[in-house]
Amino acid sequence: MSRGKILELDIGADFGSDWQEVKAVRKKPKIEILEPSKHQLYFAKEKRRGKVVTLVGELHVSRDTAQNLLKKLKKKLGTGGSFKDNMMEFQGDIKERVRELFIAEGYRFRN
């Protein structure tokens, strides 16, 4: 084979007129927005890269409301955090401090 030669390969697939384009539309499930007193939040603790992360959820609020609440809580706690998959993540093992702040905002927890 020389360098300038183009190989012509015919695999034999025939995409005739009987094929149709499939358009699968994935819709995100709608989140039922609840008022704070109707939430049943719970805690989970995970280790990520050797550090402890406190998870609080599951929040049934709009994305904007969650971002505003997260910003307020991060400022009061003096720690980092994020909002993913309807769960709030906070850096560190700060379960009791987070619980107090959520209760002050009107949220409830499971026993």
TAQUIJO-V105657 format. One record per residue. RES is the residue in one small letter. SS is DSSP state (a for helix, b for strand, c for the rest). Layout:
BEGIN
RES:SS
RES:SS
END
This chain:
BEGIN
m:c
s:c
r:c
g:c
k:c
i:c
l:c
e:c
l:c
d:c
i:c
g:c
a:c
d:c
f:c
g:c
s:c
d:c
w:c
q:c
e:c
v:c
k:c
a:c
v:c
r:c
k:c
k:c
p:c
k:c
i:c
e:c
i:c
l:c
e:c
p:a
s:a
k:a
h:c
q:c
l:b
y:b
f:b
a:b
k:b
e:b
k:b
r:b
r:c
g:c
k:b
v:b
v:b
t:b
l:b
v:b
g:b
e:c
l:c
h:c
v:c
s:c
r:a
d:a
t:a
a:a
q:a
n:a
l:a
l:a
k:a
k:a
l:a
k:a
k:a
k:a
l:a
g:c
t:c
g:c
g:b
s:b
f:b
k:b
d:c
n:c
m:b
m:b
e:b
f:b
q:b
g:c
d:c
i:c
k:a
e:a
r:a
v:a
r:a
e:a
l:a
f:a
i:a
a:a
e:a
g:c
y:c
r:c
f:b
r:c
n:c
END
